[in-house]
């Protein structure tokens, strides 16, 4: 008998298992994958995620993986290239975008080191129910016999198409249409000084350095263009690079090191993340378009929130159902602004004039530019930067009309 069973051992499940185990709970975490292994998902860890990695004692291990630091951002929205640096907040001097085969393995090792039992290559077949509540799982390792394991709480950290979420019929809410598709691959021999983002009305191109001396280059486009793009991924990728020569010429001079990966399965929704004997965390409970690159940082945040709720319930400080209801309310309050921002950014077409005016006003002020990028990277509060007094100062200094 375990205190908690976690289904899924990547960016949401492994930290949840680690944090619960560090508090002395007997935790089982299972995953159908074996580690290290890659997955098609977000790379970038934004400022709040870096803060948590450091708090958990894991940031030095990410750095030691030879993942390059990202301190500079260049953004060109079809007007001009605006370049700034990550503002130093909470002692964080750089962001990182590790390969998932590196990051997920590191997190699994941390969960094991904390005392969680990790079973890799384990496929959950079904949940065990008794008297209307989830009480455990049935599953098997490759070639093994079917086994049962039980716990007072089973956590689904098994991604967008969560078996746990399907099994409990977790309701979804605040759903928005799928807006974009994405493709990416990795190149060697390409120099990028940090994160680079280029946008036209029908395409987004971005790049960043990652492990193995590689650069990840990714495209996002509106859903309507997905069918045409996937009919000739290599040719269309090449033609898109030619549309953005400031970055594309450097990429085309390098060498693609891996195959293209892509999807249009990028929904936007919240799921009810708890019920009798079960909870959801990470993409299993909340998913949005990856355009803002907050997925990993959100998973880390929610792992902490869920751990606090489970601890409150299992330790008897609060009824477990009440603690999990608090987890949902806090998650939603914290996630809502980023959810709305992702929906807005993933909607292609002409940019609002106000955004272009702000960028023009920022151009002569490196300090304000750094703060502007700090908002996007999670280091600076949006309400602080976009406060009327601050906007008035920036726009006046840049001789632009004040945004209202």
C-alpha positions in Angstrom: 0.0 0.0 0.0 1.4 3.4 -1.0 0.4 6.8 0.1 0.2 8.1 -3.5 0.5 6.6 -7.0 1.7 8.9 -9.8 0.9 7.8 -13.4 3.4 9.5 -15.6 7.0 10.4 -14.7 7.9 13.4 -16.8 7.7 17.2 -16.0 4.6 17.0 -13.8 4.7 13.5 -12.4 8.3 13.2 -11.4 8.4 16.5 -9.4 5.1 15.6 -7.7 6.6 12.2 -6.7 9.9 13.8 -5.6 8.2 16.4 -3.5 5.8 13.9 -1.8 8.7 11.5 -1.2 10.8 14.3 0.4 7.9 14.8 2.8 8.2 11.2 3.9 5.3 9.7 1.9 5.5 6.3 0.3 5.2 7.0 -3.4 5.0 4.9 -6.5 5.5 6.6 -9.9 5.0 4.6 -13.1 5.6 5.4 -16.8 5.2 3.4 -20.0 8.4 5.0 -21.2 12.0 4.2 -20.1 14.4 7.0 -19.4 16.3 8.7 -20.8 13.9 9.2 -23.7 12.6 12.1 -25.7 9.1 13.4 -26.1 7.4 15.9 -28.5 6.8 18.7 -26.1 8.0 22.1 -24.8 11.7 22.7 -24.1 11.9 26.1 -22.6 11.9 26.6 -18.8 10.7 30.1 -18.0 11.8 32.2 -15.0 9.3 30.7 -12.5 10.4 27.2 -13.5 14.1 28.1 -13.1 13.3 29.4 -9.6 11.7 26.1 -8.7 14.5 24.0 -10.1 16.9 26.0 -7.9 14.7 25.6 -4.9 14.5 21.9 -5.4 18.3 21.7 -5.7 18.2 20.6 -9.4 19.3 23.7 -11.3 23.0 22.9 -11.1 22.3 19.5 -12.7 20.5 21.2 -15.6 23.5 23.5 -16.0 25.9 20.5 -15.8 24.2 18.8 -18.7 25.9 21.4 -20.9 22.6 23.1 -21.7 23.5 26.6 -22.8 22.2 29.6 -20.8 19.7 31.9 -22.5 20.1 35.5 -21.4 19.3 37.4 -24.7 16.1 37.7 -26.6 15.6 39.0 -30.1 12.0 39.5 -31.4 11.1 40.7 -34.8 7.3 41.0 -35.4 7.7 42.1 -39.0 8.6 45.7 -38.1 12.2 45.5 -36.8 14.4 43.4 -34.5 14.1 44.3 -30.9 16.8 42.8 -28.6 16.9 42.7 -24.9 18.3 40.7 -22.0 16.6 38.7 -19.2 16.3 41.0 -16.2 17.9 39.5 -13.1 15.1 38.7 -10.7 15.2 36.4 -7.6 18.8 35.7 -8.4 18.0 34.0 -11.7 20.6 35.1 -14.3 19.6 32.8 -17.2 16.9 30.6 -18.6 17.5 27.1 -20.0 15.9 25.0 -22.7 17.1 21.4 -22.1 16.2 18.5 -24.3 13.4 16.5 -22.7 15.5 13.4 -22.8 17.9 15.3 -20.4 15.4 17.1 -18.2 12.9 14.3 -17.8 15.6 11.8 -16.9 17.1 14.2 -14.4 13.6 14.6 -12.7 13.1 10.9 -12.6 16.5 10.4 -11.0 15.6 13.1 -8.4 12.3 11.4 -7.6 14.1 8.1 -7.1 16.8 9.8 -4.9 14.1 11.3 -2.8 12.7 7.8 -2.0 10.0 7.3 -4.6 9.7 3.9 -6.2 10.0 4.4 -10.0 8.8 1.7 -12.4 9.8 2.4 -16.0 8.3 0.6 -18.9 5.1 0.0 -16.9 1.8 0.3 -18.7 -1.3 1.1 -16.6 -4.3 -0.9 -17.9 -7.1 0.5 -15.7 -7.9 2.2 -12.4 -9.3 0.2 -9.5 -12.6 1.5 -8.1 -14.3 0.8 -4.8 -17.5 2.4 -3.6 -17.3 5.1 -6.2 -13.7 6.1 -5.5 -10.3 5.3 -7.2 -8.2 3.2 -4.9 -5.4 2.0 -7.1 -4.1 0.9 -10.6 -3.8 -2.3 -12.5 -0.9 -2.6 -15.0 2.1 -4.5 -16.1 5.7 -4.1 -17.0 6.7 -5.2 -20.5 6.2 -9.0 -20.7 5.2 -9.1 -17.0 2.1 -10.3 -15.2 -0.8 -8.0 -14.4 -0.3 -6.4 -11.0 -2.4 -4.2 -8.7 -1.1 -1.4 -6.5 -3.2 0.7 -4.1 -3.1 4.1 -2.6 -5.6 6.7 -1.2 -4.8 9.0 -4.1 -3.9 8.3 -7.7 -2.4 11.2 -9.7 -2.7 11.4 -13.4 0.4 13.1 -14.8 0.1 11.2 -18.0 -0.2 14.1 -20.4 -2.7 15.6 -22.8 -4.4 12.3 -23.6 -4.4 11.1 -20.0 -5.7 7.6 -19.3 -6.5 8.7 -15.8 -8.5 11.7 -17.0 -10.4 9.5 -19.5 -11.1 6.8 -16.9 -12.6 9.2 -14.3 -14.3 11.2 -17.1 -12.8 14.4 -15.8 -15.0 17.3 -17.1 -13.3 20.0 -19.3 -14.2 23.7 -19.2 -13.1 27.0 -20.7 -12.3 25.2 -23.9 -11.0 27.2 -26.8 -10.5 26.2 -30.4 -7.2 24.6 -31.5 -5.4 27.5 -33.2 -2.0 26.4 -34.4 0.2 23.6 -35.6 3.9 23.2 -34.8 7.0 21.5 -36.3 10.6 21.5 -35.1 13.9 19.9 -35.5 17.6 20.3 -34.4 20.5 21.8 -36.3 24.2 21.7 -35.7 26.6 24.4 -36.9 24.2 27.2 -36.3 25.1 30.2 -34.1 22.3 31.8 -32.1 23.0 34.2 -29.2 19.9 33.3 -27.3 16.2 33.1 -28.0 15.2 34.4 -31.4 11.5 34.9 -32.4 10.4 36.1 -35.8 6.7 36.6 -36.8 4.7 37.4 -39.9 0.9 37.4 -40.1 0.8 33.7 -41.0 3.9 32.2 -39.5 6.1 32.2 -36.4 9.8 31.1 -36.5 11.9 30.7 -33.3 15.2 29.2 -32.3 17.2 28.6 -29.1 20.3 26.6 -28.1 19.9 23.3 -26.3 22.0 20.3 -25.4 24.5 18.5 -27.6 25.7 21.7 -29.3 22.4 21.8 -31.2 19.9 24.6 -31.9 16.2 23.9 -31.9 14.4 25.6 -34.8 10.6 25.6 -34.6 7.7 26.8 -36.7 4.1 27.6 -35.7 1.3 28.5 -38.1 -2.5 28.9 -38.1 -4.5 25.7 -38.2 -5.9 26.5 -41.6 -2.5 26.0 -43.2 -1.6 22.7 -41.5 -2.8 20.4 -44.3 -0.7 22.2 -46.9 2.4 22.4 -44.8 2.4 18.7 -43.8 2.2 17.5 -47.4 5.8 18.6 -47.9 7.3 19.3 -44.4 10.9 19.5 -45.6 10.2 21.7 -48.6 7.8 24.0 -46.7 10.3 24.3 -43.8 13.0 25.3 -46.2 10.8 27.8 -47.9 9.7 29.3 -44.6 13.4 29.7 -43.5 13.9 31.7 -46.7 11.1 34.1 -45.7 13.1 35.0 -42.5 16.6 35.5 -43.7 17.9 37.1 -40.5 17.7 33.6 -38.9 16.9 31.4 -41.9 20.2 32.0 -43.7 22.2 30.8 -40.6 20.0 27.7 -40.2 20.3 26.8 -43.9 24.1 27.1 -43.6 24.0 24.5 -40.8 23.1 20.8 -40.8 19.9 19.3 -39.7 20.7 16.6 -37.1 17.4 14.9 -36.5 14.0 14.3 -38.2 11.2 16.8 -38.2 8.6 16.4 -35.5 5.2 18.1 -35.7 1.6 18.1 -34.6 -1.7 20.0 -34.9 -3.0 18.4 -31.7 -2.6 21.5 -29.5 -5.9 22.0 -27.7 -6.8 24.6 -25.2 -8.8 23.5 -22.1 -8.9 23.1 -18.3 -10.0 19.8 -16.8 -11.4 19.4 -13.3 -8.3 18.2 -11.6 -9.6 16.1 -8.8 -12.3 13.7 -7.6 -12.8 10.8 -5.1 -9.3 9.2 -4.9 -7.8 10.9 -7.9 -6.1 14.1 -9.1 -4.6 15.5 -12.3 -1.5 17.6 -12.8 0.4 19.0 -15.8 -1.0 18.6 -19.3 -3.4 16.0 -18.0 -5.3 18.8 -16.1 -4.6 21.9 -18.1 -3.3 22.5 -21.7 -2.8 25.5 -23.8 -1.1 26.4 -27.1 2.7 26.2 -26.6 3.3 29.6 -28.2 4.2 31.2 -24.8 6.5 28.2 -23.8 5.1 28.1 -20.3 4.2 24.4 -20.2 7.2 23.1 -18.2 7.1 26.0 -15.7 3.3 25.5 -15.3 3.8 21.8 -14.6 6.4 22.6 -11.9 4.1 25.1 -10.3 1.2 22.7 -10.3 3.3 19.9 -8.9 4.1 22.1 -5.9 0.4 23.1 -5.5 -0.8 19.5 -5.8 1.8 18.2 -3.3 0.7 20.8 -0.8 -2.9 19.8 -1.2 -2.2 16.0 -0.9 0.0 16.6 2.1 -2.7 18.7 3.8 -5.2 15.9 3.2 -3.1 12.9 4.1 -1.7 14.6 7.2 -5.2 15.4 8.4 -4.8 19.2 8.4 -7.8 19.4 6.0 -10.2 17.0 4.4 -8.5 15.8 1.2 -11.4 16.8 -1.0 -11.3 20.4 0.4 -7.6 20.6 -0.1 -7.9 19.4 -3.7 -10.6 21.9 -4.3 -8.2 24.6 -3.1 -5.6 23.2 -5.5 -8.0 23.7 -8.4 -9.0 27.2 -7.4 -5.4 28.3 -7.0 -4.2 26.6 -10.2 -7.0 28.3 -12.2 -6.3 31.7 -10.7 -2.6 31.5 -11.5 -3.0 29.9 -14.9 -5.8 32.2 -16.3 -3.6 35.1 -17.4 -1.2 32.8 -19.2 -4.0 30.9 -20.8 -5.5 34.1 -22.2 -2.1 35.4 -23.3 -1.5 32.1 -25.2 -4.8 32.3 -26.9 -4.1 35.8 -28.0 -0.6 35.1 -29.2 -1.7 32.0 -31.1 -4.2 34.0 -33.1 -2.4 34.9 -36.3 -3.1 37.9 -38.5 -2.1 41.6 -38.3 -0.8 42.6 -34.9 -2.6 45.3 -32.9 -1.3 48.8 -33.6 -0.8 49.4 -29.9 1.7 46.5 -29.8 3.7 48.0 -32.6 3.6 51.4 -31.1 4.9 50.0 -27.8 7.8 48.2 -29.5 8.7 51.5 -31.3 8.7 53.3 -28.0 10.9 50.7 -26.4 13.5 50.8 -29.1 15.6 53.6 -27.6 15.4 52.2 -24.0 17.3 49.0 -23.3 16.2 49.0 -19.7 12.6 49.1 -20.5 13.1 46.6 -23.3 14.6 44.2 -20.8 11.5 44.6 -18.6 9.2 44.1 -21.5 10.9 40.8 -22.3 10.9 40.0 -18.6 7.1 39.9 -18.7 7.1 37.4 -21.6 9.7 35.2 -19.8 7.9 35.3 -16.4 10.4 37.4 -14.5 8.4 40.6 -14.4 4.7 41.0 -13.4 2.6 42.1 -16.3 0.5 44.3 -14.1 3.7 46.1 -13.0 5.0 46.7 -16.5 1.7 47.6 -18.1 0.6 49.9 -15.3 -0.8 53.1 -16.7 1.9 55.3 -15.2 4.7 53.1 -16.6 3.1 52.9 -20.0 2.7 56.7 -20.0 6.4 57.2 -19.2 7.6 54.8 -21.9 5.3 56.1 -24.6 6.1 59.7 -23.8 9.9 59.0 -23.8 9.5 57.3 -27.1 7.3 60.1 -28.5 4.5 57.6 -29.1 0.8 58.1 -28.3 0.0 56.9 -24.8 -1.8 53.5 -25.0 -5.2 53.5 -23.5 
